């Protein structure tokens, strides 16, 4: 289940979560916390779903559908955060399952998205989750500190988030400079670095949403957290490497959530090599303006 905001461009939020769940063989359900007006060029507006209706979505869904894991994304305000916290405390069906919190608090431009009351509510949510996955600006906001400047400071801030109540932390270091992106995993056993080579692409919209939902989808299949996190990171790396196969919008586009799939264009194409959109247009065949049929 994803509890998050909607991105009509399809690259982040609920839409990215559902694509990730499907790509990894999980059936996704959703609770929508906010409607956004956005595209690859940026966000122009946010409409927060009334907290009572967020609660109604949770109650209706959980009364009928069994949930194996929860991913929490954009929570636009203290009232909505408190509704989600009450659900994690109150629903028997949510006890003991994996809850992945991606604390969306800072915009791409660096603007704070949550006021101080919401930030305090977010801090109170940490102990109710299984793992929190902040990036560098989000970790700084949660801790009330300056942003980490190097990997050593990532370790320190990850440990500080444990002290603040988070049972486990994946502090993403993609904002730091260097040939590799180094994340720091922290739990009761200590800290551990997870490194991956940087992928040369500007199509990075929704990477945080994709990683956190991949962790939620994969955790029930692994006995331990670290193998699930590494598998999720591997999936995201593949989605980034294939991101330039897509041509979505005029700004930073989405990652390729379906990079592991082959997309036949019609029944007669089954078993044939996938064709690019340019090849299909050269044959005079209609092609969606927002999709490329190349697979992995």
N, C-alpha and C positions, 0 to 999 in steps of 0.2 A: 504494500500500500504506500502510495506517495501522498504526503500532505504538503502542498506547495502551491505556488502561483502559476497562472497560465501565461504562456508566451505564444501569441498568435503566429509568430514567424516559425515556430516549430523547432527551434534550436536549443532552447533551454526550458526550465520549469517542468510542469506536468508533462508537456509533450515530449521533451527529451527523456524524461523518466520512463514513460510508456514505451518509447522506442528501445531504450536500453533493456528494460524488462523483457520485451519480446525477443530482442536479439540474443538474450542469454537464456531463453527458455522459461521465463517466469510469466505468469499471468498477472497483469497489473491492474490495481484498483486505485481510485483517486479520491482525495478530499481537497477541493479547491479553496484556497485562502485569499486569493487576490486575482483580479483581472488586470492585465497590463495592456497598454497600447504600445507595441514595440515592433521593431524590425531589426535588420542587421545594422542599421544606421543609428540605433539608440532607442531609449524609452521616452515616450512623450506623455504618458499618463498612467496612473495606478488607481484602481478602484478596489478598496478593501471589502471583502465579503463580510457582511455583518457577523459578529461572533456567534450569535444564536444560530445562524444558518450553518456555520462551520460545525457547531455542536450537533445540529440535526443531521448533517451529512455523516458524521462519525457514528452517531447512534443508529441510523438507518442501515448503514453498511455493515457495522460490526454485529448487528442483530442477526444478520443473514449469512455473511461471508467469513470464512476462516482466513486469518492473516498469518503468514509465516515470518514476515519481516516488515519493518516500517522505515521509510526514508522521509525525513522532515526537511523541507527547504524553506522557501520564503514565508515568513510569518510577519505580516505587516501590522504590528502594533501589539501593545501589552495585553489587550483584551483577548486577542486571538491566541497569543502565546499561552495565556492562562487557560483557555479552553483546551488546548492541546495537552498541557500539563495535567489538567484534570482527567482527561481521557486516559493518559498513560498511567495515572494513579488508580483510576476507578474501574476500568474495563478488565474483567478477569481474563478475557481472550488476549489481551496485550501483555500480560505478565509473563516474563520469562522468554519473550521473543527478542530478536535483535532489533534495536532501534538506532538508526544512523542519522545524526543531526548534521546537516550542512548549514551553518549559521549565516545565512545571506544577510549581511548588514552593511556592506560598503559597495557602492556602485563602481563600475569600471573606471569612471572618471575620478574616483576617490571620495565621493560625497557619502556622508553617513546617512543610511536609510532608516535607522531606528532612533527614536528619541531616548532620553535617559531612562524613562520608565520602562520602555520596551527592552532596553539593554539590560536592566536589572532583572526583568522577567526572563530574559534569555539566559542569564547567568544561573537563575534558579532552576532552569530546565535541564542544565547539564547533568546532574546526578540521576535524572530519570531516563537518560539515554545510555546506550551501550558504548557508543563511540561518537566523538565530535570531529568534524573534518574541516577546520578553518584554513583559509589561506593566510598569508602574512598580515594583511591589514585587518582581517577579522579577528585573528588571535590578539593583535594589539588592542583592538576595541574591547574585546572581552576582558582583557587584563588591565585596561587603563594604562597601557605602557606605550612607549615608542615602538615602531616596527622593528622586527629583527633585521639585522644587517648582514648576518652571515650564518653558517650552519651551526656554529657553536651557540649562537643566540636562539636558533630554532630549538635546540635541545632544551635550553633553559626555559623557554616559553611553553614548550610542550609539558615539561614537568610542572610548571606553574599552573597550567590548566588542570592537571591531575589534582593538584592541591586545592583548586577551586571547585572540585567535585566531579569532574569528568572521569568516568571509569577508564576510558581509553581515549587516546588522541592520535589523529593523523594530521600533523601540521604540514601543509603543502608549501613547498619552498619555491614554487615556480616564479615568484616575483624576484628572487635573487638572481644575480648575474652568474654566469658560468656555462661551460659546455654541457653540463648535465643538470637536470632538475632533481634536486635532492629533497625528499620528504622525510620527516622524522615521525616515527611511530613511538608512542609512549604508553606503557601500562605499568602494572604493579611490579613487573620484573625488570623494568628499566627502559632505556630508549634504544632505538634501532633505526639506522638510516636505510631508506629505500631510494635507490638512484635509478634514473632512466635518461637516456640521451635525449636532448631537445629535438623536437621535430620542426623543421623549417616550413611553417605554414602560418598564414594570418587567420585561418579559419579555426578559431578557438572559442567561438560562442558556445556556452553551455558546458564547458569542460568540467566545472565543479559539480553541476547537476548530474552529469553523466557518470562521473567517478563515484559519487555517493550512492546513486541508485544501483550502479553495478555492484558495489559492496553489499547493499541490501539484498540484491538478487542472488548473489553467490554465497553469502555467509551460511545459509541453511544447508549447503552442500559440503561444507568443510567443518571438521571438528574443531579447528583452531582459527583464530582471527587472521593471523599473518598470511597464511596461504590464500585466504579469501581476498584480502586486500591486495596481495601481489597479482592474483588473477584479474582483479578489477583494473589494476593499473596496466596490465598487459592489454586488456581489452581497449582501454582508453588510448594507449599508444597506437594500436592498430587503427582506431577511429581517426586519430590525428594524422597518421601517415596517409590515409586514404581521403582525408578531408578535401584535398584539392581535386578529387574526382567529381565533386559537386560544384555547381555554380549557382549559389543561392544568394540573391540580393547584391547590393553594391558595397556593403560594409563587411566587417569580419563575419564570415559565414559560420555555419555549424560544423561540427565534426560529422563523420560518416558513421552513423550508428549501425548501419546494416553492412559494414565492410566485410563481414564474414559470409555474406549471402551472395548468391548469383541471382540476377534479376532478369529472367526471360521476358521478352517483349510480347510474345504471342505463343500459342501452343506449338506452332511449327518450329519455333526457335529452341524448344527443349533440347538440351544436349549440345547446342551450338555455342561457340565462343560468344560472350557478350559483346555487343556493339556499342560504340560511343554514340552520343547524340548527334555529332557531326556526320557519322556514317549513316545513321538512320535518316537524317534530313536529306542527305545526298540521294537516298533511295526514294525520296518523296513521301516518307512515312511521318505521321503526326507524332510529335514528341512533347511531353509536358514541359513547360518553360521552367519548372522548378525541380527537375529531377534528371539524373544521369543514370543510365542503365548499366554502367560498368560495375562489376563486383570485385572481389579480392583476386 
